Amino acid sequence: MRLHRLEMAAFGPFAARQSIDFDSLAEHGLFLLNGATGAGKTSVLDAVCFALYGGLPGARQGSKSLKSHHADASAEPFVELEFSAQGRRFEVRRTPAWDRPSARSKNGSTLQQATTQLRELVDNEWEALSARNDEAASLLRDVLGMDREQFTRVAMLPQGEFAAFLRADPKDREKLLESLFATGRFADVEAELASMAQEAEASAAKAETAARIPVRQLVAELAAHRELASADGNGASEDEDSPQLGVTLPVPYEGVAADELALADAEAWFRAADGSFEELAQRAQAASARARDEAVAARLAEEECRRAVEDAAELAAARERRKRWEAKAADHAARLDRLDRSRAAAALRPELEEDRRAAAACAAAEEELRAALGAAAAVGWTSADDDELSPSALRAEAGNTRAEAAVLAERVPLEDELDQLIAEQGRAVSAAKRGRESLSRLEAERSYLDRAEAELVAERERIEPIAAARAGDERDEQSARAVMEAVKEYGSAAGLLETAQQLLLRRRAEALELREQWLDLRQERLDHTAFELAARLEDGMECPVCGSPDHPRPAVGDDDPLRLVDREKAAAAAAEAGVERERSAASDLAEARAKVAAVVARGGDADPDKGARVLAEASARLKHARAAEERLKLISQQLAVIETRRREAAGEREAAATELAVAEATLARLSGEIEQRQSDLIEWRAGWASLSARHSALTALVRALEPLADAAAKAAAGRAHAASAAEALCAALEGSRFADADSARNALLTEAEAQALQSAVESHLAEEQAIAGLLSSAAARRALAAEQDTGSEAAPQVHERLEACQRELARAEAALATAQTAQHSAVAARGRCERLHKEFAQALPVVSSARARADLLGELQRTARGSGDNRLRMSLHRYVLAARLEQVAVAATERLAVMSDGRFSLEHSDALAARGAASGLGLEVFDAWTGQRRDPSTLSGGESFMASLALALGLADVVQHEAGGIDIETLFVDEGFGSLDEQTLEQVMEAIEGLRDGGRTVGLVSHVAELKQRIPAQIRVTKGRSGSSVAVVAGADTFYDGGA
């Protein structure tokens, strides 16, 4: 991978556009990237890394904003890099996320998301590959063959970080190696082994738990049936119905829980339990058979008593039913008479029905005739006498009226044509009026527009100077407003200053007073020193003054010395607090004075009235100027509107004149034609409002006369039929049992009514037969015989005997249920015991197999994790990293031998770490001059630099090989050369010169002055107030400024 060109702008410290041509430096093979501290040398490397990977290297990748603070707020930051890899040439341009100024945003800016554009040079033409961040990142990763962490370790050798790596403990060294080498699959193997071991252990534990389930369940079975078994074997129990069968159940181990039993010892216990439950089941079955016999005898006695009770109840029910039947005899006779009358009336049913139908038909015909007469009257028809209701005369009148209506129907369209002509005349009148009004309005509007345009032009000329002074008015208004704000603050600040001064005086006086109080109390305590000493003495205690243990006359005082001490301490604390409050007040005063001074500096001590006047005048001028600006904008808009309207009005005037001419010609044509049509229609209407109205009236009369003729004919026929039916009915009533037609009709029954009466009669007779059957049944006969035996009704005695039998049956059935439950429980327990025994026997081999696999996988995962029997305490993935570190040490020694003149070499160490720490990632330095192996921390500064640089180069070689042998043709080595003496620097430079083999370009990042003299090709980074800039010196005669 070779760099060709780098361009950037508004990125890091670079505000202006900067360009670096790496191809011009590649001719020299070695170049120097130098500049003052903070100028931006590392930012050049950051730009390369950002272009390739969209992020910064190492610890700097967390930077939130990459845009230069020196650049203009609207300038877009970008980095553009042209490079080649794997025989292909690419150009990538990236912009980081940045805030673009926006007048419409609430925050004043809008977030611009990061962008990427990737192109490839194909046949001397740039072809776009991707414009998506994720897609471009994937393509670049495939082309480069390395991720960002590997690239920054291979192409940008951070010598300082490798110096720390050289001295790091194995744990920190492991983190870097893991980030560079793909050892994740070995860690996955460790995790998979741990997971398999954990699963195997869980399976073994699960198998053991499953094997113990039958044991625990058998313990529960034994506990549940111990009372039933009654271990004493005597069969005695306080409850006669509780079976105790005299069987001894086994106890596995006294005082040992089921989960603590050895699985291997449980087999004999299961066999003993099988025998005990077999005996228990047999005894339970015998007890159940005895209880069943007793229950059968009790049930037979109870059934006999129940049957006697049922017989007595059946006899009583039959007697009660007979009483109810006898009470319904009168209703039965009435129903029989009703049925007889109905049968007599049924013989007259045809004449009655015909009379009813004829009367109804006649009434309907009369009603229809009245409706037809009403309809004819509604359309204007009148009748002089009843003779005119002759159907033939009515049909003749309807024919004449229909003929007259047909003639008028042919003339009705003429009336519509006249209406159309009148409507067209009205439209022509309106059009003519509209044309005249439009011409008049447009002429008035033209005059108005001319006046309005002249007025607006004059107003624009008058206010343009006022609007032009807005900027100056704004500055005057802001200055006056700032002075007024300062004036307002001055009053508050002066008040605070005065308050602070008064507070300081009070705090000072309070502090002095408290100090005087403390001094007074202190003097009082000193005056009572003897009393204080005497107060502390106790019997037998030596006096601190004379040493005697006797105290015949201790000093006395007016006050308790201990209380004086407490009062003195309190006063001293109060005095100190007073001093502290004084200091605080003094600090507040100083702050208030500083605030007053700041306000005065801003003009706060000016005359408020004058300042208000100045502000009001400035505000008025600014308001006037802003109003003038807005008015100018409005005037421009209004003038444009006037011009537009003037052009539109010209077209409207031409259209209005055309419309007026057409309307006047149409009016002249329509006037004569309308007058002739109106004269003809007056004659044909014959006094009606219109031909349509007259035609509609005649049509309605025709529609009324035809139904009226039909109704008259139907009414005459109905009257004749009704008279004939009435005569036939009168003839039939003569000789019947009915006096008139109404009594005959009332006697008639509907089929449903007749059926209902007949059913009631039959039901009454059936009830009689049923009652006779009940009274002659076997149960009734048995009940009557019992009454005869006892001389009274047998129900009470039978009920008492039944209750006694029921109690005995309940007791026997309860005893049977208990015995059967015991039997079922014992038999089920026997089956469950056999099943549990079988399950236990099947679980033992599973437990053995699962435990063996768990032990094997557990030992395997402990070995892979670096514990157990692993002698080196080295995990699998650490073992792989140790192999990579050994390769790095070999590659680094090749260059370290050149730098140190063959003295030093780096060696990998897998010695055991102290205090049980993980091993395998140790490094040692072999000193060929002394023959000793040294810890890297014992190297001097120059020696450490050579070793860390060699380590960085060796690590780069191994990582490069690991990444697939990608050639890194542009390489950067970062800092550290200042710690080398002249000879060592020469040896290091020889080793670096060796990096140029195969056309590789090497860039040294340093500000060491000697390197500036040794390396003619340079990239110089210069910092300034407006940002850093880049200059490229490609040789003694070649120089160009990288800035835009």
CORUR-V6109 format. One record per pair of residues at least 4 apart in sequence whose ideal C-beta (glycine too) atoms are under 6 Angstrom apart, sorted by the first residue. I is the first residue (numbers start at 0). GAP is how many residues later the second one is. Records with the same first field share a line. If there is no record, write none. Layout:
I=GAP ; GAP
This chain:
0=84 ; 967
1=82 ; 967 ; 968
2=19 ; 80 ; 967
3=18 ; 19 ; 78 ; 79
4=16 ; 77
5=14 ; 75
6=12 ; 73
7=6 ; 10 ; 39 ; 71
8=8 ; 69
9=57 ; 58 ; 61 ; 65 ; 67
10=57 ; 66 ; 68
11=31 ; 56
12=27 ; 30 ; 1014 ; 1015
13=4 ; 54 ; 1013 ; 1014
14=53 ; 55 ; 56 ; 1011 ; 1012
15=1027 ; 1028
16=1027
17=1012 ; 1024 ; 1025
18=1023
19=1022
23=1010
24=6 ; 992
25=975
27=989
28=967 ; 972
29=972 ; 985
30=972 ; 986
31=972 ; 979 ; 983 ; 986
32=8 ; 970 ; 972 ; 986
33=973
34=4 ; 6 ; 986
38=982 ; 984 ; 989
39=981 ; 988
40=964 ; 980
44=111 ; 927
45=4 ; 10
46=32
48=4 ; 8
49=29
50=28 ; 30 ; 41 ; 43
52=95
54=6
55=4 ; 5 ; 7
56=95
65=30
66=10 ; 31
67=959
69=956 ; 957
70=4
72=28
73=27
76=19 ; 21
77=17
78=15
79=13
80=11
81=9
82=7
83=5
84=58
88=32
89=30
90=28
91=26
92=24
93=22
94=20
95=18
96=16 ; 17
97=14
98=10 ; 12
99=10 ; 12
100=8
101=7 ; 8
104=4 ; 5
115=17 ; 20
116=14
117=11 ; 12 ; 18
118=7 ; 9
119=7 ; 9
120=5
121=5
129=5 ; 6
139=4
144=818 ; 819 ; 821
145=4 ; 5 ; 817
148=30
149=4 ; 30 ; 809
150=4
151=4
152=27
153=802 ; 805 ; 806 ; 814
154=813 ; 816
155=816
156=795 ; 816
157=816
158=789 ; 790 ; 793 ; 815 ; 816 ; 817
161=786 ; 789 ; 790
162=781 ; 785
163=4
164=11
165=770 ; 781 ; 782 ; 785
166=769 ; 770
167=4 ; 5
169=751
172=748
173=747
176=4 ; 704
179=779
180=703 ; 781
182=694 ; 697 ; 698
185=690 ; 691 ; 694
186=690
188=687
189=674 ; 686
192=667 ; 668 ; 671
193=667
195=661
196=660 ; 661 ; 664
199=653 ; 654 ; 657
200=653
201=4
202=647
203=646 ; 647 ; 650
206=639 ; 640 ; 643
207=639
209=633
210=52 ; 632 ; 636
211=4 ; 47
213=622 ; 625 ; 626
214=43 ; 51
215=42
216=619
217=618
218=39
220=608
221=27
224=4 ; 604
225=23
227=594
228=16 ; 18 ; 20 ; 51
229=14 ; 16
230=17
232=13
234=9 ; 11
236=5 ; 7
240=574 ; 577
242=44 ; 576 ; 579
244=38
246=32 ; 33
248=27
249=22 ; 23 ; 26
251=17
255=4
260=5
269=567
272=560
273=559
276=552 ; 553 ; 556
277=552
279=546
280=545 ; 546 ; 549
283=538 ; 539 ; 542
284=538
286=532
287=531 ; 532 ; 535
290=524 ; 525 ; 528
291=524
293=518
294=517 ; 518 ; 521
297=510 ; 511 ; 514
298=510
300=504
301=503 ; 504 ; 507
304=496 ; 497 ; 500
305=496
307=490
308=489 ; 493
310=468 ; 471 ; 472
311=471 ; 482 ; 483
313=465
314=465 ; 468
317=456 ; 457
320=450
321=449
324=442 ; 446
331=432
334=422 ; 425 ; 426
337=419
338=418
340=406
341=405 ; 407
343=393
344=399 ; 402 ; 403
347=4 ; 384 ; 396
350=377 ; 378 ; 381
351=393
353=371
354=370 ; 371 ; 374
357=363 ; 364 ; 367
358=363
360=357
361=356 ; 357 ; 360
364=349 ; 350 ; 353
365=349
367=343
368=342 ; 346
371=335 ; 336 ; 339
374=329
375=5 ; 328 ; 332
378=321 ; 322 ; 325
382=5
383=4
388=323
390=318 ; 321 ; 322
393=311 ; 314 ; 315
394=314
396=308
397=304 ; 307 ; 308
400=297 ; 300 ; 301
401=300
403=294
404=290 ; 293 ; 294
407=283 ; 286 ; 287
408=286
410=273 ; 280
411=279 ; 280 ; 283
414=275 ; 276
417=259
420=249 ; 253
424=245
427=235 ; 238 ; 239
430=228 ; 232
431=228 ; 231 ; 232
434=221 ; 224 ; 225
437=218
438=217
441=207 ; 210 ; 211
444=204
448=193 ; 197
452=189
455=179 ; 182 ; 183
459=175
462=165 ; 168
465=159 ; 162
466=158 ; 161 ; 162 ; 165
468=4 ; 156
469=155
472=148 ; 149 ; 152
473=148
475=142
476=141 ; 142 ; 145
479=134 ; 135 ; 138
480=134
482=120 ; 123 ; 128
483=127 ; 131
485=113 ; 116 ; 117 ; 118
486=117 ; 119 ; 121 ; 124
488=4 ; 110 ; 115
489=4 ; 109 ; 114
492=102 ; 103 ; 106
495=96
496=95 ; 99
499=88 ; 89 ; 92
502=82
503=81 ; 82 ; 85
506=74 ; 75 ; 78
507=74
509=68
510=67 ; 68 ; 71
513=60 ; 61 ; 64
514=60
516=54
517=53 ; 54 ; 57
520=46 ; 47 ; 50
521=46
524=39 ; 43
527=4 ; 29 ; 33
529=25
530=24 ; 26 ; 30
531=29
533=20 ; 21
534=26
536=4 ; 14
539=9
541=5 ; 7
542=4 ; 5
558=5
598=5
599=4 ; 5
605=5
614=4
669=4
683=7
684=6
687=5 ; 6
688=4
728=12
737=5 ; 6
738=4
748=4 ; 5
758=4
774=5
785=8
786=6 ; 7
789=4
793=4
823=4
853=4
858=9
861=5 ; 6
862=5 ; 7
863=12
864=10
865=4 ; 7 ; 8 ; 9 ; 52
871=38 ; 47
872=45 ; 46
873=4 ; 5 ; 45 ; 46
877=42
881=38 ; 39
884=23 ; 36
885=22
886=71
887=4 ; 66 ; 67 ; 70
888=17 ; 18 ; 19
890=63 ; 66 ; 67
891=4 ; 14 ; 58 ; 59 ; 62
892=4 ; 12 ; 13
894=55 ; 58 ; 96
895=4 ; 8 ; 54
896=5
897=93
898=47 ; 88 ; 89 ; 92
899=4 ; 46
902=25 ; 26
903=21
904=21
906=17 ; 19
908=13 ; 15
909=10
910=11
911=7
912=4 ; 6
922=13
923=9
924=9 ; 11
925=7
926=5 ; 7
933=4
938=4 ; 5 ; 8
940=38
941=37 ; 38 ; 42
944=31 ; 34
955=4
960=4
968=31
969=31
970=31
971=31 ; 33
972=31
973=31
974=30 ; 31
976=29 ; 31
977=30
979=4 ; 5
991=10
994=5 ; 7
995=4 ; 6
1005=5
1010=4
1015=19 ; 20
1016=17
1017=15
1018=13
1019=11
1020=7 ; 9
1021=7
1022=5
1028=14
1029=12
1030=10 ; 11
1031=8 ; 10
1032=6
1033=4
